[in-house]
Amino acid sequence: MQERKQKTVYAYHPETGEYLGTTTADLSPLDIEETWLIPANATEQEPPQAGNRQAVVYRDGGWQLAEDFRALKLWSKASAQPVTAQIGDTPDSLQATELEPPPFAVWNKKAWKVDADAERAALTTQAQQELQQRLAIAYAQRRPLEDAQELGLATTQEQGLLTAWKRYCVELSRLPQQAAWPQLAEADWPKQPA
């Protein structure tokens, strides 16, 4: 039995052309001369060594070095959202930066800055939602106590509890007038009646 001859060739991705590694080509069993059966998306040309932030790609019949920022987290300067780089993309071509943005960020030519108006609007919306949720719970607790009082059926304990829930609602309704609004700590919120 004759030994099977093989040759090392270099494979690349069928769409991006990115170098994938080595594979083998077999000698054609039909030809007397040396004819190698090279697999699809492979070449006999040896690829160059990629440098930092480079990828080796096979394009237009040869290997090329292309920019490669795929391993880095990039952020859009326009939207402050993550950006996915492809082979050949650079931060400049994507209008992106490696600097991770803070919440409510806007790009200021060289760095992120916080959009104070957007931050305040978002915090106000969040605080208003929390306030409405707490008021809804309080009014739901008050309703049966108010019914008992209206019908003259409220016990002394229920009357005291109703007064406590009413006071709680008033305290909640005054929160937007506080200097710290809308950035309230948990300690700034009034405590629910027990």
C-alpha positions as CSV (number, residue, x, y, z in Angstrom):
1,M,0.0,0.0,0.0
2,Q,1.3,3.4,-1.0
3,E,1.7,6.1,1.5
4,R,-0.8,8.9,1.1
5,K,1.0,12.3,0.4
6,Q,-0.4,15.4,2.0
7,K,0.5,19.1,1.9
8,T,-0.2,21.8,4.5
9,V,-2.4,24.6,3.2
10,Y,-4.0,27.6,5.0
11,A,-7.8,27.9,5.5
12,Y,-9.8,31.1,5.6
13,H,-13.4,31.9,6.5
14,P,-15.7,31.8,3.4
15,E,-17.3,35.1,4.1
16,T,-14.9,37.3,6.0
17,G,-11.6,35.8,4.6
18,E,-10.3,35.6,8.2
19,Y,-7.4,33.1,8.6
20,L,-8.7,30.0,10.4
21,G,-5.6,27.8,10.6
22,T,-3.9,25.0,8.7
23,T,-5.5,22.1,7.0
24,T,-4.2,19.5,4.5
25,A,-4.4,19.0,0.8
26,D,-4.2,15.6,-0.7
27,L,-2.3,14.5,-3.8
28,S,-4.7,13.8,-6.7
29,P,-4.9,10.0,-7.3
30,L,-5.7,10.6,-11.0
31,D,-2.7,12.6,-12.1
32,I,0.8,11.4,-12.7
33,E,2.2,14.9,-12.0
34,E,1.9,16.4,-8.6
35,T,-1.5,18.0,-8.5
36,W,-2.8,18.9,-5.1
37,L,-6.5,18.9,-4.2
38,I,-6.8,22.0,-2.2
39,P,-10.0,22.3,-0.1
40,A,-12.4,25.1,-0.6
41,N,-11.5,28.3,1.1
42,A,-7.9,27.4,1.5
43,T,-4.7,28.5,-0.2
44,E,-1.0,27.4,-0.5
45,Q,0.1,30.9,0.3
46,E,1.4,31.1,3.9
47,P,-0.2,34.0,5.8
48,P,1.8,36.7,7.5
49,Q,1.9,37.0,11.3
50,A,-0.8,39.3,12.7
51,G,0.3,42.2,15.0
52,N,-1.6,43.8,17.9
53,R,-5.2,44.6,16.9
54,Q,-4.7,43.0,13.5
55,A,-6.4,40.1,11.7
56,V,-5.0,38.2,8.7
57,V,-7.6,38.0,5.9
58,Y,-7.5,36.5,2.5
59,R,-8.8,39.0,-0.1
60,D,-8.3,39.5,-3.8
61,G,-6.1,36.4,-4.2
62,G,-3.7,37.2,-1.3
63,W,-3.3,37.6,2.4
64,Q,-3.7,41.1,4.0
65,L,-3.5,42.5,7.4
66,A,-6.7,44.3,8.6
67,E,-7.5,46.3,11.6
68,D,-9.2,44.1,14.3
69,F,-10.9,45.7,17.3
70,R,-13.4,42.9,17.9
71,A,-11.9,41.9,21.2
72,L,-12.3,45.4,22.7
73,K,-15.5,46.8,24.2
74,L,-16.4,49.9,22.1
75,W,-19.1,52.4,22.8
76,S,-20.9,54.6,20.3
77,K,-20.2,58.3,20.8
78,A,-23.6,59.1,19.4
79,S,-25.8,56.8,21.6
80,A,-23.5,55.6,24.4
81,Q,-24.5,52.1,23.5
82,P,-22.2,49.1,22.9
83,V,-20.8,48.8,19.4
84,T,-19.7,45.5,17.7
85,A,-16.7,45.9,15.5
86,Q,-16.1,43.7,12.5
87,I,-12.7,43.0,10.8
88,G,-11.5,46.2,9.3
89,D,-13.5,48.5,11.6
90,T,-11.7,51.0,13.8
91,P,-13.0,53.1,16.6
92,D,-12.8,56.1,14.4
93,S,-14.7,54.5,11.5
94,L,-17.4,53.4,13.9
95,Q,-17.5,56.8,15.7
96,A,-16.8,54.8,18.9
97,T,-14.5,54.9,21.9
98,E,-13.1,52.4,24.4
99,L,-14.1,54.6,27.3
100,E,-17.2,53.1,29.0
101,P,-19.9,55.8,29.4
102,P,-21.5,56.6,32.8
103,P,-25.3,56.6,33.0
104,F,-26.9,59.6,31.1
105,A,-23.7,60.1,29.1
106,V,-23.1,62.4,26.2
107,W,-19.8,62.6,24.2
108,N,-17.9,65.8,24.6
109,K,-15.3,65.6,21.8
110,K,-12.7,63.7,24.0
111,A,-14.6,62.3,27.0
112,W,-18.0,61.4,28.3
113,K,-19.9,63.9,30.4
114,V,-23.2,63.4,32.3
115,D,-26.3,65.0,30.8
116,A,-27.6,66.5,34.0
117,D,-31.0,67.3,32.5
118,A,-31.5,63.8,31.2
119,E,-30.4,62.3,34.6
120,R,-32.7,64.6,36.5
121,A,-35.7,63.7,34.2
122,A,-35.0,60.0,34.6
123,L,-34.6,60.2,38.4
124,T,-37.8,62.3,38.6
125,T,-39.8,59.8,36.5
126,Q,-38.4,56.9,38.7
127,A,-39.2,58.8,42.0
128,Q,-42.7,59.7,40.7
129,Q,-43.4,56.1,39.9
130,E,-42.2,55.0,43.4
131,L,-44.4,57.7,45.0
132,Q,-47.5,56.7,43.0
133,Q,-46.9,53.0,44.0
134,R,-46.6,53.8,47.6
135,L,-49.6,56.1,47.6
136,A,-51.7,53.4,45.9
137,I,-50.7,50.9,48.6
138,A,-51.6,53.5,51.3
139,Y,-55.0,54.3,49.8
140,A,-55.8,50.6,49.5
141,Q,-55.0,50.2,53.3
142,R,-57.1,53.3,54.1
143,R,-60.2,52.3,52.3
144,P,-61.6,49.6,54.6
145,L,-60.7,51.8,57.7
146,E,-62.6,54.7,56.2
147,D,-65.6,52.5,55.5
148,A,-65.6,51.3,59.1
149,Q,-65.4,54.9,60.3
150,E,-68.1,56.2,58.0
151,L,-70.4,53.4,59.2
152,G,-69.6,54.1,62.8
153,L,-68.1,50.6,63.2
154,A,-64.4,51.6,63.6
155,T,-62.7,50.5,66.8
156,T,-60.3,52.8,68.6
157,Q,-57.4,50.9,67.2
158,E,-58.8,51.2,63.6
159,Q,-59.3,55.0,64.1
160,G,-55.7,55.4,65.2
161,L,-54.5,53.3,62.2
162,L,-56.6,55.4,59.8
163,T,-55.1,58.6,61.2
164,A,-51.6,57.0,60.8
165,W,-52.3,56.1,57.1
166,K,-53.7,59.6,56.4
167,R,-50.6,61.2,57.9
168,Y,-48.4,58.8,55.9
169,C,-50.2,59.9,52.7
170,V,-49.7,63.6,53.5
171,E,-46.0,62.9,54.2
172,L,-45.7,61.1,50.8
173,S,-47.4,63.9,49.0
174,R,-44.9,66.4,50.4
175,L,-41.8,64.6,49.2
176,P,-41.6,66.5,45.8
177,Q,-41.1,69.7,47.8
178,Q,-38.0,68.3,49.6
179,A,-34.6,69.7,48.5
180,A,-33.3,66.2,47.8
181,W,-36.1,65.4,45.4
182,P,-35.9,63.3,43.1
183,Q,-32.7,61.8,44.6
184,L,-34.2,60.4,47.7
185,A,-32.5,57.8,49.9
186,E,-34.6,55.1,51.5
187,A,-34.3,57.0,54.8
188,D,-36.0,60.0,53.1
189,W,-39.2,58.1,52.5
190,P,-41.7,58.1,55.3
191,K,-42.3,54.8,57.1
192,Q,-45.5,52.9,56.6
193,P,-47.8,52.5,59.6
194,A,-47.4,49.2,61.4
